Amino acid sequence: MIVASFNINGVKARLPALLQWLEEAKPDVVVLQEVKSVDEGFPREPIEDLGYNLETHGQKGFNGVAILSKSPMEDVMRGLPGDEADEQARYIEATVNGLRICGLYLPNGNPAPGPKYDYKLAWMARLESRARDLLATEEPFLMAGDYNVIPQAEDAARPDAWRDDALFLPQTRDAYRRLLNLGLTDALRAKTRAAQTYTFWDYQAGARQRNDGIRIDHFLLSPQCADRLQSCEIDAHVRDREKPSDHVPIKVTLDF
């Protein structure tokens, strides 16, 4: 089973790029972030025509997540538990062939300090709580998406430029490490320690041409899922195409 994550940065604006990638990569499951569309306005038909079932959790203009799956999805859940007042569409779960898929778009948190950073840290605490609950079931699951977290200095071409950014502040990285310390596996780092493995390049200042990137899109796997990890790859070439997202897909191959 190939499971992929892709911050599409506007599913309507990037639909041709998304469809091209889906046809070439042929992932079995995809979690999308930042779809920037209400559910009723999501461009379902072209994606369904490629054989995907589709579940969305959107809102107008920003945020929004979705799961695409070639197999039926069960027990779909929209929204991260822990704050009933949270109206931002950032989290969706579904079970596909016995694997619980958790798709997330973690808050950016800038400017920090401030209310947006407080929201980010609170959201990460809720994600940790959800991971604890899922681990207690002893069923295989993964949490994939745009974490807006640079885990270590090696995950940025210029780490010093990010020292005061919410993506790289010590409290952010500590919250990420707490997830790992629960027993979750960072899929990419389980398979490679290679330098310059990035998933995001800013549109400005020729960042992609200079490979001035950061790694902020991650797969965290439960022990039962990590045991079945075969590979983890970043489709960096997608960034060089016409009208790309500023993120690229990251995908895992699992023995499911």
C-alpha positions as CSV (number, residue, x, y, z in Angstrom):
1,M,0.0,0.0,0.0
2,I,1.3,3.4,-1.0
3,V,0.1,6.2,1.3
4,A,1.0,9.8,0.4
5,S,0.6,13.3,2.0
6,F,0.4,16.5,-0.1
7,N,-0.2,20.1,1.0
8,I,-1.8,21.1,-2.3
9,N,-2.1,24.9,-1.4
10,G,-5.5,25.2,-3.0
11,V,-7.1,22.2,-4.7
12,K,-8.9,24.2,-7.3
13,A,-5.8,26.2,-8.3
14,R,-3.6,23.1,-8.3
15,L,-6.0,20.5,-9.7
16,P,-4.1,19.9,-12.9
17,A,-0.9,19.4,-11.0
18,L,-2.6,17.1,-8.5
19,L,-4.2,14.9,-11.2
20,Q,-0.9,14.6,-13.1
21,W,0.8,13.4,-10.0
22,L,-2.0,11.0,-9.0
23,E,-1.8,9.4,-12.5
24,E,2.0,8.9,-12.3
25,A,2.5,8.0,-8.6
26,K,-0.7,5.9,-8.3
27,P,-0.9,6.2,-4.5
28,D,-3.5,4.0,-2.8
29,V,-4.3,6.6,-0.2
30,V,-3.6,10.4,-0.1
31,V,-4.1,12.9,2.6
32,L,-4.4,16.4,1.4
33,Q,-3.9,19.6,3.3
34,E,-4.7,23.3,2.7
35,V,-7.4,22.4,0.2
36,K,-9.0,25.9,0.7
37,S,-12.4,24.7,-0.3
38,V,-15.8,24.1,1.3
39,D,-16.9,20.5,1.0
40,E,-19.7,21.2,-1.5
41,G,-17.2,23.1,-3.7
42,F,-14.5,20.5,-3.7
43,P,-13.7,19.3,-7.3
44,R,-14.7,15.7,-6.7
45,E,-15.4,14.4,-10.2
46,P,-12.0,14.5,-11.8
47,I,-10.5,12.8,-8.8
48,E,-13.2,10.2,-8.5
49,D,-12.8,9.5,-12.2
50,L,-9.3,8.3,-11.4
51,G,-10.8,5.7,-9.1
52,Y,-10.6,7.4,-5.7
53,N,-13.2,7.6,-2.9
54,L,-13.1,11.0,-1.3
55,E,-13.8,12.3,2.2
56,T,-13.3,16.0,2.9
57,H,-13.3,18.4,5.9
58,G,-13.2,21.9,4.4
59,Q,-13.8,25.5,5.1
60,K,-14.0,28.6,2.9
61,G,-10.7,30.2,1.7
62,F,-8.1,28.5,3.9
63,N,-7.2,25.3,5.8
64,G,-9.2,22.2,4.8
65,V,-8.1,18.5,4.7
66,A,-9.2,15.5,2.7
67,I,-8.5,11.8,2.3
68,L,-8.5,10.1,-1.1
69,S,-8.6,6.3,-1.2
70,K,-8.9,3.6,-3.9
71,S,-10.4,1.3,-1.2
72,P,-13.6,2.0,0.8
73,M,-13.1,4.2,3.9
74,E,-14.7,3.3,7.3
75,D,-15.3,5.2,10.5
76,V,-14.6,8.7,9.1
77,M,-14.0,11.3,11.8
78,R,-13.7,15.0,11.1
79,G,-12.0,17.4,13.6
80,L,-9.3,16.8,16.2
81,P,-10.8,15.9,19.6
82,G,-10.2,18.1,22.6
83,D,-11.7,21.4,21.8
84,E,-15.3,21.6,20.7
85,A,-14.9,25.4,20.0
86,D,-12.2,24.8,17.4
87,E,-13.8,25.6,14.0
88,Q,-10.7,25.3,11.9
89,A,-10.7,22.4,9.5
90,R,-7.4,20.8,10.1
91,Y,-7.9,17.1,10.9
92,I,-9.6,14.0,9.4
93,E,-9.4,10.3,10.1
94,A,-10.6,7.1,8.4
95,T,-9.8,3.4,8.3
96,V,-8.6,1.9,5.1
97,N,-8.0,-1.9,4.9
98,G,-7.4,-2.1,8.6
99,L,-5.0,0.9,8.8
100,R,-6.2,4.0,10.6
101,I,-5.3,7.1,8.5
102,C,-5.0,10.4,10.3
103,G,-4.6,13.4,8.0
104,L,-3.5,16.7,9.7
105,Y,-2.7,20.3,8.9
106,L,-1.0,21.6,12.0
107,P,-1.2,25.3,12.7
108,N,1.7,27.5,11.5
109,G,1.8,29.5,14.8
110,N,3.4,32.7,13.6
111,P,3.8,35.3,14.9
112,A,5.4,33.8,18.0
113,P,4.9,34.5,20.8
114,G,1.2,35.3,20.6
115,P,-2.3,33.8,20.3
116,K,-1.5,31.9,17.1
117,Y,1.5,30.3,18.7
118,D,-0.6,29.4,21.8
119,Y,-3.1,27.8,19.5
120,K,-0.4,25.8,17.8
121,L,1.0,24.4,21.1
122,A,-2.5,23.6,22.3
123,W,-3.3,21.8,19.1
124,M,-0.1,19.8,19.4
125,A,-1.1,18.8,22.9
126,R,-4.5,17.6,21.5
127,L,-2.7,15.6,18.8
128,E,-0.5,14.0,21.5
129,S,-3.6,13.0,23.4
130,R,-5.2,11.6,20.3
131,A,-2.0,9.6,19.6
132,R,-2.2,8.2,23.1
133,D,-5.8,7.1,22.6
134,L,-4.9,5.4,19.3
135,L,-1.9,3.7,20.7
136,A,-4.0,2.2,23.5
137,T,-6.1,0.3,20.8
138,E,-2.9,-1.4,19.6
139,E,-4.2,-1.1,16.0
140,P,-1.9,0.2,13.3
141,F,-2.2,3.9,12.5
142,L,-0.3,6.7,11.0
143,M,-0.4,10.5,11.4
144,A,0.5,12.2,8.2
145,G,0.4,15.8,6.9
146,D,1.9,19.2,7.1
147,Y,3.1,19.5,10.7
148,N,4.6,23.0,10.3
149,V,7.5,21.6,12.4
150,I,11.2,21.6,11.5
151,P,12.3,18.8,13.8
152,Q,16.1,19.4,13.7
153,A,18.7,21.7,12.2
154,E,19.4,19.2,9.5
155,D,15.8,19.6,8.3
156,A,16.5,23.2,7.1
157,A,19.0,24.4,4.5
158,R,19.6,27.5,6.6
159,P,18.5,26.7,10.2
160,D,19.7,30.0,11.6
161,A,17.1,31.8,9.5
162,W,14.4,29.9,11.3
163,R,15.6,30.3,14.9
164,D,12.8,32.7,15.9
165,D,10.1,31.1,13.7
166,A,7.2,29.1,15.2
167,L,8.2,26.1,13.1
168,F,11.6,25.8,14.8
169,L,11.2,27.2,18.3
170,P,12.3,24.9,21.0
171,Q,8.8,24.5,22.4
172,T,7.6,23.4,18.9
173,R,10.3,20.8,18.5
174,D,9.8,19.6,22.1
175,A,6.1,19.0,21.3
176,Y,7.1,17.0,18.2
177,R,9.6,14.9,20.2
178,R,6.9,14.1,22.7
179,L,5.0,12.5,19.9
180,L,8.0,10.4,18.9
181,N,8.6,9.5,22.5
182,L,5.2,7.9,22.7
183,G,6.7,5.3,20.4
184,L,5.9,6.8,17.0
185,T,8.4,6.5,14.1
186,D,9.3,9.4,11.8
187,A,9.1,7.3,8.6
188,L,11.6,9.3,6.5
189,R,14.3,9.3,9.2
190,A,13.8,5.6,9.8
191,K,14.8,5.1,6.1
192,T,17.4,7.8,5.5
193,R,19.7,10.2,7.2
194,A,20.4,12.0,3.9
195,A,20.9,15.7,4.0
196,Q,18.8,18.2,2.0
197,T,15.6,16.1,2.2
198,Y,13.1,18.9,2.1
199,T,9.3,19.0,1.4
200,F,8.8,22.8,1.2
201,W,10.4,25.6,-0.7
202,D,9.1,29.2,-0.6
203,Y,7.9,30.8,-3.8
204,Q,10.2,33.8,-3.2
205,A,13.8,34.5,-3.9
206,G,14.5,31.4,-6.0
207,A,14.3,29.1,-3.0
208,R,13.7,26.0,-5.1
209,Q,16.5,26.8,-7.5
210,R,18.9,27.2,-4.6
211,N,17.4,24.2,-2.7
212,D,16.7,26.5,0.2
213,G,14.1,24.2,1.7
214,I,12.8,22.8,4.9
215,R,11.3,19.4,5.9
216,I,7.9,20.0,7.5
217,D,5.7,17.3,6.0
218,H,5.9,14.1,8.0
219,F,4.7,10.6,8.5
220,L,4.6,9.4,12.1
221,L,3.8,5.7,12.4
222,S,2.5,3.6,15.3
223,P,4.7,0.6,16.2
224,Q,2.3,-1.8,14.4
225,C,2.5,0.3,11.3
226,A,6.2,1.0,11.5
227,D,6.9,-2.8,11.4
228,R,5.4,-2.8,7.9
229,L,7.3,0.2,6.6
230,Q,9.1,-0.6,3.3
231,S,10.2,2.8,2.0
232,C,9.6,6.6,2.4
233,E,10.2,8.9,-0.5
234,I,9.8,12.6,-1.3
235,D,8.6,13.5,-4.9
236,A,10.6,16.7,-5.0
237,H,10.4,16.9,-8.8
238,V,6.8,17.9,-8.6
239,R,7.9,21.3,-7.3
240,D,9.5,22.1,-10.7
241,R,6.3,21.8,-12.7
242,E,3.9,24.5,-13.8
243,K,1.9,26.3,-11.1
244,P,3.2,24.0,-8.3
245,S,2.3,24.0,-4.7
246,D,5.1,25.2,-2.4
247,H,5.0,21.7,-0.8
248,V,5.7,18.4,-2.5
249,P,4.2,15.0,-1.9
250,I,5.8,12.6,0.6
251,K,4.8,8.9,0.5
252,V,5.4,5.7,2.3
253,T,5.1,2.1,1.0
254,L,3.7,-0.2,3.6
255,D,3.2,-4.0,3.7
256,F,-0.6,-3.9,3.9
